[in-house]
Amino acid sequence: MIKIIGGEFRGRNILASPGKTTRPMTAMVKKSLFDTLAPYMIDANVADIYCGTGTIGLEALSRGARLCHFAEMDRHALDLLRRNIETLNVAGSSVIWAGDVVRRLRQWLDEMNEPLDLAFVDPPFPAVREWDWSAVQETIFDPLAAKMSAGGLVALRLPAETDHPENIGDLQLARTKHYGGMKVLLLERADKET
């Protein structure tokens, strides 16, 4: 069990699933990240990609996000995610995308009726260490950038030692936050010409 640390559900316990496929953020890291993201949170349309049991997306809903799309493939994590959504009574503010993110993210995003304001991307670290950045740009970050609102933000968690490009397609690195063995890249969507 871990706790929601801020907002409407502060102090409520939710299920976490430690193991090979999910790694919940510590409370200290989560607090720091959400303090930084507070201006983006209110009434936001959010995606929690590689969400595990939904700890980040549920924190976003607790802090004022209007809607969260949770994307996960692991069946055990999805079961716990559904239980967490029920525990917090946020089914009306939650959409679950169950399946392979790399293969299905573009389709899921295309089916949305409105742009995203904020996206959390928290892939399994062993997979990240093997990433071909041009391939993940095409399958994950280009579809996200195309669906982001003007000024939208993507928060990407990586192992601290991971080399990464400064820009990923239309997403430009705005800031990097370091936390021990991990880092979070804050990527802004470049404003599109209208």
N, C-alpha and C positions, 0 to 999 in steps of 0.2 A: 504494500500500500504506500502511496505517496499523497501529499496534500496539494490541493490548489492553493497557491500562495498569495493571490490578490483578487480583488474584485468581488462580484456578487457571491461566488461560491468559496471565498477564502476560508481555509481551514477544513474544507470537505475532503474526505479521503476518496481516492480513486485507485483502481487496480493498475499495477505496473507489471511488466513481464520481462524481468531480467533474463538474459540468455544470449544466444548466438545472433539472433536477428534484431533485437531491440535493445537500446541503451537509453533509458530516460535521463534527461538532464538533471543535474543536481539542483537543489533549491537556489543556491547562490548564483549559479550560471543563469538559471531561468529568471531570477529577479533582475539581474543585470541586463539581460537581453530584453525583457519586457519593459523595463524602465526606459531603455533606448527607443523601443517601438511604440511607446504609449501614444504619440501623436498620430500614428497610423491606425489605431485600434478601434476607435469609436465608430460604430455602425459599419464596420468594414466587412467586405466579402473576402473570406480567407480560405486558403488551401493549406492543408497539412500533408505534405507528400512524404511517403515512407513514414507514416504516422505512428506505427506501433500500436500502443493502446490508447493513443489520442491525447497524451498529456499536454502537448503544446497547443493543439487546436482547442482543447477544452479550457485551457488557461486563457486563450484568446477570447472565447465566448464569455468566460467569467468576467473579463475585463472590458466588455462592451462590443465585441464583434457581433454582427448581425447574423452571419451565416458562416459555417465552416464545412468545407469539403475534405473528407478524410480519405487518403489513398493508401492502401496497404494490401499486401499479398499473403502474409503469414496468417494461416487460419486460426491459430491459437490467439495471436494478437487481435485479430478481428473479433473473436468471441469476447475478449475482455473489453475491447473498444465499445461493442454494443452494450455490454453491461454498464460501462462507465456512462455512456450517453443516457441510458435508462436511469441510473442512479441520480444524475444531475437534472433529469427531466428536460433534456435539450434536444429531443428527437425532431422537433419542429424547426430547429436551427442547424440541423446536421444532415449532411449527405455523405453516404459511404460509397467510395469507389473501391470495390474489391477486385484485385487482379494485378497483373504485371504492369508496373508503372511505365517501364520503357516501351512496352508494346501498346499501351492503352491510353496514356495520358493525353495525347493529342485528341483522340476521340472524345474523352470525357470533357475536356476543355471546350471543344467545338459544340457540345451539347448544352453548355451554359448559356443563359440568357443575358448575362451582364458581366462586366469585367471584374477581375480580381484586384483588390487593393493591396493585399499582402499574401505572400506565399512562403511557407517554411519548407525547406527541402533538407531532409535528414537521412541520407542514404546509409546503408550498412558500411562501416569503415573498410572491411575487407574488399568490398566491391569498388569503393572509391579509389583504393590504392591501385586498382587495375584499370581505371577509367581511361578511355580514349576520349579526350575532351571534345574533339570534333564530332564524334558520334553522340555523346550525351548532349552536346549543344543542339544537335538536330532533333533528338528524341524527347528531351526534357526542357531545355532552356529556351529554344526558339518558340515552342508552343506556349510556354509560360509568358514570355515577353510579348507575344502577339495578343495575349488575353489580359495583360495587365492594364490597369487604368493609368492615365497620365500621372507620373510621379509615383507609380506603384513600386513596391519594394519586395525583393526576394532575399530571404535569410537562408544561407547555405552553410550547414555545419560540416566540417571536414576534420580529419586528423591534422594535428598541428604541423606535421612535417610535409604535408601534401603540397606539391607545386601546382599552381593554378594560373590560368591566364588572367590578365588584368580586366579584360572584358570578355564576356561570353555572348557573342552575337550582339543583340540590341540591349543587353544588360551590362551596365558599366559599374565597376567596383567603386563604391562610395566610401566604404569604411571596412576595416577588419578588426574584430574583437578577439583577443587571445585569452584562453582559459586553460591553463595547464597543458594537457595533451590534446587539446582541440582548439579550433578557431571557428568563428562564424563570419562569413563574408556577407556584407550587406550590399546588394546589387540593385541599382536603380534602373528602371526602364528609361531608355533615352526617349525623350518626347518625339512623337512622330509628327511629321508635317501633315497638316490637314488641308 
